[in-house]
């Protein structure tokens, strides 16, 4: 029986609110793993949820003190944190032995990476860490909330990240652009593997719905869709600046903002301040199937910064516009699958939107090619095969025949 343990910095409730909880079920790689244990620590309470015969979620509480977030905690709080962490590690050590866990995967190179390292030392089970973001860029875009901290310190968090990446037997970077980041922060280049994000494409391959605009009273309007967390790292204030520039020239355009986050209040205030109420509408978090409706029925998908959201935008078959940052060049081929715009070039993004609205044949051609590339690189079937190869390599290197 082959089992894997995932250490994840979230809770099931938070994932459900974001509409991404079903992605947990993809971790068994279509049956490659007989069972998957997903562990959330710290969590508000203790519970074990059996999602189905192959998947179990375990949430472990750490009490009232948020681990690693308090700046300069008192000696007593430090002792409590140490005790709760030791309790967690012993609980996981017992789980690993009872369930015969074959592999441990941490989904970030901070606390979860450290836990994976320690548990591997305690049990002899191989581990790996996945790298999902350029945290330096995230911190640059949002110094307050963009990147993890340890005891309130970004510097300590950076040292922890470097330790984890330097000691990981395998670093699973979700995009090619993160390979250089991993090496710069201590990872051995020979231990890095690229495992692109994969998504279930079916919902994004459906045709557009002629009744979509009627349902949302958008008859006669040209629709620009943005989907994502409303945070600074997603350039959400640039989205509003772009909306203002486009609306100045075309009164028939409306920007649909799908998602929620810390900056929503400020964004809504800016809409009122600039008189954009008729051109910007907020929808909050929506279920994934509804997100797909917004994607496939858009005239243009705007995704200035994206991971999963960029893949979904491409899969929808509509042209997309993104900033030329991070990994975007891997999917957005300028003038072929969409338009890449220099970072913070609001006028350039607005001009690209106007060009696509005025050239429907061009928009259709770019959207068609974007979908083809998304299917080629990011379908679940393609990505699952890549992940399985990585898991097998790690398992065989630790347990050679």
N, C-alpha and C positions, 0 to 999 in steps of 0.2 A: 504494500500500500504506500503510495507516494503522497506526502503531505507537505504543505508550505505554510509558513507563518509570515504574515504581513504586519509590519508595525507602521501605523498610519497616524498623522497628526490631525485628527478630526474626530467628530462623533457621528453616529448614525443619524441623529436628528438633524445636524447641520448639513449632512450630505443629502438628506431627504428634502430639506428646505431648498437646496440648490438644484434639485432635480437630477442629481448624478448618482444617487445611491444604487440604481440598477447596474452601474458599471462594476460594482463589487463582484457581481456574478460572472464577470468575464475573466476573473483571475484564475479559474481552474483550467483555462486554455482548452476549452471544448473537451474536457475529460482527461487531459494529460495528468492533472493532479486529481487524486481520488478525493482529497478534502483540502479545503482552504480555511485557515483560521485568520481572521482579520482582527487585530487588537488595537483599540483606541485607548491611549493613556497620555495625559490624564483626562478623565471624563467626569461629569457631574455626579454620577452614581455608579454602582456596581450592577452589571447585568450581563447575561449571556443570551444571545438571540440566534436561534437556528433558522437561517433564511430558507434553506432547503437541504436535502440530504448531503450536498457537497460543501455547503458554506455555513460557517459559524462566525458570528461577530461577538467579541468579548470586550466589554468596556470596564475599565478599572479606574476607580476613583483615587484621587490623591488628597482628598480633604479640601479644606477651604483655601489653601495657599496655592496660587498659580505657579507652577514650577518654572524656574528660570526667568520669570518676568519681573519680579520685584527688584528694583534697584537697591543695592546695599541692604539685603535682608539682615535682620538681627541674628546673632548666634543661635538663639532658640529656634527661629524659623529655619535656619540652615539645617539644624539637627532634625527638625520635622521633615524637611525635604529629603534629607539623606535617608531617614528611616522609611519614608513612603516609597522611595526609589528602590531601596533594598528589598522591601516587601514585594514590589512589582517584579523585580528580577527573579526572586525566588519563586513567585507564582508562575512566571514564564518558564523558568527552568523545569518546574514540575510538569507543566503542560507539554513541553518539548519531549520529555522522557515518556510520559504516559501515552502521548499520541504519536510517538515516533516521527517527529517532525524531521523532514529531510533537508529543508532549506529555509533560511531566514532572509527576508527582504525588507529593508528599511526604505521608506518612500521619501526620505529627505536626509541630508548629510549633517543634521544637527542632533537633537536629543535622540530621535529614533535611530540614527546611525550609530550613536554611542551605545545605545541599548543592544543593538544587533551585534556590535563588536564584543561587548561584554558577555552576552549570552553565548556567542560562538566560543569564547574562551572557556566558559563554564561547561559547555556541553559537547564541544567538538563538532557541532553542526555548521556547515559552511554558510556564509552570508554574503549578501551583496547590497549595494545601495543604489537607488535610482536618483537621478539628477533631473529636476523638472524645470529649473529656472536659472537665469543669470541673476543671482541674488545681489550682485553689485549694481546691476542696472536697476533692479527693483528698489534698492535703497536710494539710488540717485533720484529716481522718479518720486519716491515717497519716503523721506527719511524717518517719518514717525511710524508708519505701519507697513512699509514695503518689504522689510526683511526681518528675519528672526533676531532676537536678542537673548543674551544669557545674563541673568541678574541685572537686566536693564542695559547691558553693554553690548553694542554691536561688535566691538573689538574682540570680546571674549567669544561671541558667537562665531566670529571669523576664525579664531584659533581652533575652535571645536570643529568647524567645517573642514579646515585643513587637515586636522588629525584624522578625521573619519575618511576623507578622500585618500589620504596617504596610506591608510591601513586596509582599505577595502580590497578584497580579492578580486572583485569585479565592480566596475562603475557602469551603470546602465543609464546613459544619457539619452534623453528623448528626442534630441535633434543634433544634427551635425555641428551646429554653431556652438554647442555646449562642450564639445571636446576640448577646445582651446581653454575654455574657462576651467574645466576640471584639471587640466595639466597645470595651469597657472596656480591652482590652489592645492597642488600636492599630489594629484593622482598620477599613477604610472601609466603612460600612454598605451603600453601593451595590455593593460587591464581594462581599457575602456571599450565598451560596445555600444552601438547606436541601436536603440529600440524605439522607432517612431510611435507616436500616439496612433491608436487605431480607434475607429468609431463604427457603430452599426449604421450603415449607409441607407438602409431601406427608406426611412422616413424622409430623407433628403433627396431621394430620386423620384419622388412623385411629381406629376405635372402641376403647374400652377392652377389655382382654383379661381375661376372667374367671379365667384361670389365673395372672395376674400375682402375686397374693398367695400362691398356693400355691407358686410357684417360689421365693419368698423367705420362706417360712414366716410369712406375715402374715395367715393366716386369722383372721377376726373382728376385725382391727385397722383403725382409721381412719388413713389415710396422709396425712401432710403432707410435701411434697417441697420441698427447697431444692437448687438447682443453681447452682454458681458457684465462683469462686476463693475459697479460704479465707484471706481477708485482711481487715484491719480496715476498709478502705474499703467492704466489702460487709456491714458490721455483723454479722459472724459471731458475735460474743459476745452480741449481742442475740438472735440465733436461738436460742442455748442458753437464754438467760433466758426466752424465750417458751416454749420446750419445757418448761422446768421449771414455769412457771405453768400451762400446759395440762395437763401430766401430773398435777399436784396435784389437778385436778378430774375428769379422765377417764383411767382406767387403760388404756383400749383404744387410745390414740393412740400412734403411732410417727412420729418425724421421720426421714426418709431424707435424708442429706447426701451429695450427689453433687458431687465436685470435690476439689481438693487445693490446697495452698498453705502459706505460711510459718506459719500459725497452727494447723495441724492438730494438732501435738503438744500445744499448750496447750488446745485444745478437747477432745481426748480425755482429758486430765488432769482437766478440769472435769467431764466426764461421769462419770468415776469418783468424783470428789470429792462430787458431788451425788446419787450413786446413780441416774443416769439411763440405766444400761446397757440396760434393757429398753425405753427410750423413744427412744433416739437410736442410729442406725446409720450408719457411715461407709462409703462405697463408692469413694472416690477418683475419679480421672478415668475416664470411660467414653466409648466411641464414641458418636457423635451419635445413631445409631439406638437405642441403649440409653437414652440420655438421654430421647428421645421416649417410650419405654415408661414411664419413671418419671413423666414429665409427664402423659400422658393417663390414667394409672391412679391419679393422686393424687385424694384428696378435696379437698385445697386445695393450691395452689402458693404458696409463700412466697418472695417476691422483694423483700427490703427495699431493695436497690439493684441496678439492672440495666440493661444495654443490650440485647445480643442475648438474654440470658437472660429479660428481661421480655417481649420479643416472643414467644419460644418458649413461655413460660408462658401467655400470652394465646391463642396459636394452638392450644394443646392442648385448649381447650374446657372447662377447669376453672376455678373461681373463683380469683382471685389477690389476694394481700394485699401491699401495698408501702408503704414510707414515702413521705410527701408531700415528696419532695426532687427536685432536678434536673428532669428532663423527664417524670417519671412521670404527671403530670396529662394529658399528651398521649395516653396510652393507657389509664390506669386512671381511669375515670370513677366517682367514689365512689358506691356504691350501684347502679351500672349495669353495670359490667364487673368490679367487684371492690370492695375497700375500701382507701382511702388513710388511713394512720395517721400522726399527727404523729411526727416523728423521735424515736427512742428511747422511744416510748410502748409499753413492753413489755406492760403490762396491757391497753392498748387493742388491740394486735395479738392477744393471747391471747383477748380477748373476741370479736373478729371471727371467729377460727377456731372458737370454740365455737358462735357463732351459725350459721355455715355448716354445721357438723356436725349441728346440731339442726334445720336447715331445708333438706332436700335439694332441694326445689323451687326455693328461692331460689338455692342453689348452682348448680343446673343452668341457671337463667335467666341468672345473671351470667356463667357460663362460656360459654354460647352467644353472648351479646353480645360478650364479650371476643374470641372467635374471629372473629366477623364484622368487628370493628374492626381486628384484626390483619391480616386478609386485605385489607381495604380500603386500609390504609395501608402495609403492610410486605411484601407479596408481591414476589418478585424481579422479576416482570414490571412492576409499577407503579414500583418504585424504579429499575429499569434505564432506563426511559424518562426519568425525571427526570435521572439522571446523564448520559445521552447528550445531553440538551438543554444541560446545563451545559458539557460538553466541546465541543459545537458552538459555543456562544456564545463560549467562550474562544478556540477556533481561528479563528473568523471575525473576532473583534476584533483578533487579532494578524496575520491574513492576509486582510484584506478583499478581496472580489472587485472 
